[in-house]
Amino acid sequence: MFDKIEIRLSGSGGQGIILAAIILADAAIEQGINAIQTQSYGPEARGGASKAEVIINKNEINFPKVVTPNILLCLTQSSYDKYVASLDKNGILIVDECVNINMDADYKIYKLPILETAQSKLGTSMVANIISVGALYAIIGQDVISKDVMISSITHRVPPVTVNKNLDAFEEGIKLIKG
């Protein structure tokens, strides 16, 4: 069982990084686990840098910011370049396949077709964030947050007309990790 998971999600504005972090934190809280979510993004509404962080802890959370993430998600090259040095040496890196990375690192690497899967399998890049949530969920594990709780969190946070597409995206993210 885990004690504490620090997750940093990063990309560009408009990719839904903040919503993805909110969904993860909501699900942890609904599961009865302590969680906190913080966010920052550039001054541009779309296209600027975007970062969101989630701390999930079975104990009290004393500091609301991620210092050394156990898990780092990067959907853009610039977010990888900016944040990879902060990843715990035994951490997990998840990047979109378009990101050029150092493959000689000590941490575990998942290079996934997140953006391409959103477009080709679901017809819109707008669900790349939920594909990312599915991938993160597959890594974090059912023993931390139940799948039903994750589905509930997604359902309550996305627009009602997009629920089915987002739930399909969540499943695609899980498939990307499980192969």
C-alpha positions as CSV (number, residue, x, y, z in Angstrom):
1,M,0.0,0.0,0.0
2,F,1.2,3.5,-0.7
3,D,1.9,6.3,1.8
4,K,2.1,9.3,-0.5
5,I,2.0,9.9,-4.3
6,E,3.1,13.2,-5.8
7,I,1.9,13.7,-9.4
8,R,2.9,16.6,-11.7
9,L,0.9,16.9,-14.9
10,S,2.2,19.3,-17.5
11,G,1.5,20.4,-21.1
12,S,0.1,23.5,-22.8
13,G,-3.0,25.5,-22.1
14,G,-6.1,24.0,-23.7
15,Q,-5.0,20.4,-23.2
16,G,-7.1,19.9,-20.1
17,I,-4.2,19.3,-17.7
18,I,-6.0,21.1,-14.8
19,L,-9.2,19.2,-15.3
20,A,-7.3,15.9,-15.3
21,A,-5.6,16.9,-11.9
22,I,-9.0,17.9,-10.5
23,I,-10.5,14.6,-11.5
24,L,-7.6,12.6,-9.8
25,A,-7.9,14.6,-6.6
26,D,-11.7,14.4,-6.5
27,A,-11.5,10.6,-6.9
28,A,-8.9,10.3,-4.1
29,I,-11.1,12.3,-1.8
30,E,-14.2,10.4,-2.8
31,Q,-12.2,7.2,-2.0
32,G,-11.6,8.6,1.5
33,I,-7.9,9.5,0.9
34,N,-6.4,12.9,1.6
35,A,-5.6,14.8,-1.6
36,I,-4.8,18.3,-2.7
37,Q,-4.6,19.8,-6.2
38,T,-2.8,22.9,-7.2
39,Q,-2.4,24.5,-10.7
40,S,-0.6,27.2,-12.7
41,Y,-0.7,28.2,-16.3
42,G,0.8,30.9,-18.5
43,P,-1.1,34.2,-19.3
44,E,-2.4,32.8,-22.5
45,A,-5.8,31.2,-22.4
46,R,-4.6,28.5,-24.8
47,G,-1.1,27.4,-25.9
48,G,0.7,28.8,-22.8
49,A,2.5,26.5,-20.3
50,S,0.2,24.6,-18.0
51,K,1.0,22.6,-14.9
52,A,-1.2,21.0,-12.3
53,E,-0.2,18.9,-9.3
54,V,-1.9,16.3,-7.1
55,I,-0.7,15.0,-3.8
56,I,-2.5,11.8,-2.6
57,N,-1.6,10.8,0.9
58,K,-3.1,8.3,3.4
59,N,-1.7,10.6,6.1
60,E,-2.2,14.4,6.6
61,I,-0.8,16.6,3.9
62,N,1.4,19.2,5.5
63,F,2.7,21.1,2.4
64,P,0.4,21.7,-0.6
65,K,3.0,21.7,-3.4
66,V,4.7,18.8,-5.2
67,V,8.4,19.0,-4.5
68,T,9.8,15.8,-6.1
69,P,7.1,14.1,-8.1
70,N,6.8,10.3,-8.1
71,I,4.9,10.5,-11.3
72,L,5.5,13.1,-14.1
73,L,3.2,13.5,-17.1
74,C,4.4,15.6,-20.0
75,L,2.3,16.2,-23.1
76,T,4.7,18.7,-24.7
77,Q,8.4,18.9,-25.3
78,S,8.6,22.2,-23.4
79,S,6.9,20.7,-20.3
80,Y,9.3,17.8,-20.4
81,D,12.3,20.1,-20.7
82,K,11.1,22.2,-17.8
83,Y,10.1,19.5,-15.3
84,V,12.0,16.3,-16.0
85,A,14.9,17.3,-13.6
86,S,12.4,17.4,-10.7
87,L,11.2,13.8,-11.1
88,D,12.2,11.4,-8.3
89,K,15.1,9.2,-9.5
90,N,12.9,6.2,-8.9
91,G,9.8,7.8,-10.3
92,I,7.7,7.3,-13.3
93,L,7.7,9.4,-16.5
94,I,4.8,9.4,-18.8
95,V,5.2,11.3,-22.0
96,D,3.4,11.7,-25.3
97,E,5.2,9.9,-28.1
98,C,6.0,13.3,-29.8
99,V,8.3,14.2,-26.9
100,N,12.0,13.6,-27.3
101,I,13.4,12.2,-24.0
102,N,16.6,10.8,-22.5
103,M,16.1,7.1,-22.6
104,D,19.1,6.5,-20.3
105,A,17.3,7.7,-17.2
106,D,16.9,5.7,-14.0
107,Y,13.2,6.2,-13.7
108,K,10.5,4.1,-15.5
109,I,9.4,5.6,-18.8
110,Y,6.1,5.2,-20.6
111,K,6.2,6.9,-24.0
112,L,2.6,6.7,-25.2
113,P,0.6,7.9,-28.2
114,I,-1.8,9.9,-26.0
115,L,-2.5,12.8,-28.4
116,E,-2.7,10.5,-31.5
117,T,-5.0,8.1,-29.7
118,A,-7.4,11.0,-28.8
119,Q,-7.5,12.1,-32.4
120,S,-7.6,8.7,-34.2
121,K,-9.7,6.6,-31.9
122,L,-12.0,9.2,-30.4
123,G,-12.0,11.9,-33.1
124,T,-10.9,14.8,-30.9
125,S,-7.8,16.0,-29.2
126,M,-10.0,17.3,-26.4
127,V,-10.0,14.0,-24.6
128,A,-6.2,13.6,-24.4
129,N,-6.4,14.7,-20.7
130,I,-8.8,11.9,-19.9
131,I,-6.7,9.4,-21.8
132,S,-3.9,10.6,-19.5
133,V,-6.1,10.1,-16.4
134,G,-6.7,6.5,-17.6
135,A,-2.9,5.9,-17.9
136,L,-2.2,7.5,-14.5
137,Y,-5.0,5.4,-13.0
138,A,-3.5,2.2,-14.5
139,I,-0.2,3.0,-12.9
140,I,-1.5,4.2,-9.5
141,G,-3.7,1.1,-9.3
142,Q,-7.1,-0.1,-8.2
143,D,-5.8,-0.6,-4.6
144,V,-5.5,3.2,-4.2
145,I,-8.6,4.4,-6.0
146,S,-11.4,2.1,-7.2
147,K,-12.4,2.2,-10.9
148,D,-16.0,3.0,-10.0
149,V,-14.8,6.1,-8.0
150,M,-12.7,7.2,-11.0
151,I,-15.6,6.8,-13.4
152,S,-17.8,8.8,-11.0
153,S,-15.3,11.6,-10.7
154,I,-15.0,11.8,-14.5
155,T,-18.8,11.7,-15.0
156,H,-19.3,14.6,-12.5
157,R,-16.5,16.8,-13.9
158,V,-17.0,16.6,-17.7
159,P,-19.9,18.2,-19.6
160,P,-22.9,15.8,-19.7
161,V,-23.0,15.5,-23.5
162,T,-19.3,14.3,-23.4
163,V,-19.5,11.7,-20.6
164,N,-19.5,8.6,-22.9
165,K,-16.6,9.9,-25.0
166,N,-14.6,10.7,-21.9
167,L,-15.3,7.3,-20.4
168,D,-14.1,5.7,-23.6
169,A,-11.0,7.9,-23.4
170,F,-10.4,6.8,-19.8
171,E,-10.5,3.1,-21.0
172,E,-8.1,3.9,-23.9
173,G,-5.6,5.4,-21.4
174,I,-5.8,2.2,-19.3
175,K,-5.2,0.1,-22.5
176,L,-2.1,2.2,-23.4
177,I,-0.5,1.2,-20.1
178,K,-1.6,-2.4,-20.1
179,G,-0.7,-2.9,-23.7
